[in-house]
Amino acid sequence: MLRLKLVETAESESAHAEVDADTGLLHGTKVLKFLVMPWVRTGRIACADSYFASVPAAAELKRLGLHFIGVVKTASRMFPQDYLARLELFNRGEREGVYCKAKGSDDPLFMAFVWVDRNRRYLNFDDIIA
């Protein structure tokens, strides 16, 4: 299923890196939240590009009863970029991943991966393990 939001001007979307004072969410997360509202609490998976992808976005969608998959840019807050960047990967197709669990649980909350294509690529998603 697809839902669209019209972006009218670059100026109206220029606040994407600023945190909303009322909600504490980045602009991209607020737009993503608007787009997925019809499917809240359905357990569906939202896939988004790097404009929307961040650890806080995955956490917000998890709070709304959704799962999230997205490619995270290297400047994303709360993403284990430093750790993943230090892993030695030499050949195309090599990959490594890490996951985060809540205290007292064996179920992963979030997972992050790095792999080698021509360059290193990073992926973040919340628990799509049902």
C-alpha positions in Angstrom: 0.0 0.0 0.0 1.2 3.5 -0.7 0.4 6.9 0.8 1.8 10.1 -0.6 2.5 13.6 0.8 3.1 16.5 -1.5 6.2 18.5 -0.9 5.5 22.0 -2.2 8.8 23.8 -1.7 12.3 23.1 -0.6 11.9 25.9 2.1 8.8 24.2 3.6 10.8 20.9 3.9 14.1 22.6 5.0 13.4 21.9 8.7 14.0 18.1 8.2 17.1 18.1 10.4 15.5 20.1 13.2 13.9 18.5 16.2 10.3 19.5 16.8 10.1 21.2 20.2 6.7 19.7 21.0 7.2 16.1 20.0 11.0 15.7 20.0 10.8 14.1 16.6 12.8 15.0 13.5 10.8 16.3 10.5 11.4 13.1 8.5 10.0 11.0 11.4 6.9 13.3 11.7 6.2 12.9 7.9 6.7 9.2 8.1 4.4 9.0 11.1 1.7 10.9 9.1 2.1 8.6 6.2 1.7 5.4 8.2 -1.2 6.5 10.5 -3.8 4.4 8.6 -1.9 1.2 9.5 -1.1 1.9 13.1 -1.3 -1.2 15.4 -1.5 -3.6 12.4 2.0 -5.0 12.8 2.8 -4.1 9.2 6.3 -3.3 8.0 7.1 0.2 6.7 10.0 0.5 4.3 11.5 4.0 3.8 14.5 5.6 2.2 17.2 7.5 4.0 15.1 10.8 4.3 12.9 9.0 6.8 15.2 6.4 8.3 16.7 6.8 11.7 16.8 4.9 15.0 14.2 7.4 16.5 11.9 6.7 13.5 12.1 3.0 14.0 11.4 3.5 17.8 8.4 5.7 17.0 6.9 3.2 14.6 7.5 0.4 17.1 5.6 2.4 19.6 2.8 2.7 17.1 2.6 -1.0 16.6 4.5 -1.1 13.3 7.9 -2.5 12.1 10.4 -0.5 10.1 13.2 -1.2 7.6 15.3 1.7 6.2 18.8 2.6 5.0 20.3 4.9 7.5 22.7 7.7 6.5 26.0 7.8 8.4 25.1 10.9 10.4 22.1 9.3 12.1 21.9 9.7 15.8 21.8 6.6 18.0 23.0 4.4 15.1 26.1 2.3 16.0 28.1 3.9 13.1 31.4 4.0 14.9 31.3 0.3 15.8 30.1 -0.8 12.3 32.7 1.4 10.6 35.6 -0.3 12.5 34.6 -3.8 11.4 37.0 -5.2 8.8 35.1 -5.9 5.5 37.2 -6.4 2.4 35.2 -8.1 -0.3 31.9 -7.3 -2.0 29.1 -9.2 -0.3 30.7 -9.3 3.1 28.4 -8.3 5.9 28.2 -7.9 9.7 25.4 -7.0 12.0 24.5 -6.1 15.6 21.3 -6.1 17.6 19.9 -4.5 20.7 17.8 -6.3 23.3 15.7 -5.0 26.1 16.7 -6.0 29.6 15.3 -9.4 30.6 14.3 -10.3 27.0 15.8 -12.5 24.4 14.0 -10.8 21.6 15.9 -8.2 19.5 14.4 -4.7 19.6 16.7 -3.2 16.8 19.2 -4.6 14.4 21.8 -2.8 12.3 23.9 -4.1 9.5 26.8 -3.0 7.4 27.8 -4.6 4.1 30.2 -4.1 1.2 28.8 -3.3 -2.3 31.1 -0.9 -4.1 31.2 1.1 -0.9 30.0 0.3 2.7 26.3 0.4 3.1 24.3 0.5 6.4 20.9 -0.8 7.2 18.8 -0.3 10.3 15.5 -2.0 11.1 13.5 -2.8 14.1 12.3 -6.3 15.0 10.7 -7.8 11.9 11.0 -11.2 13.7 7.4 -12.2 14.4 
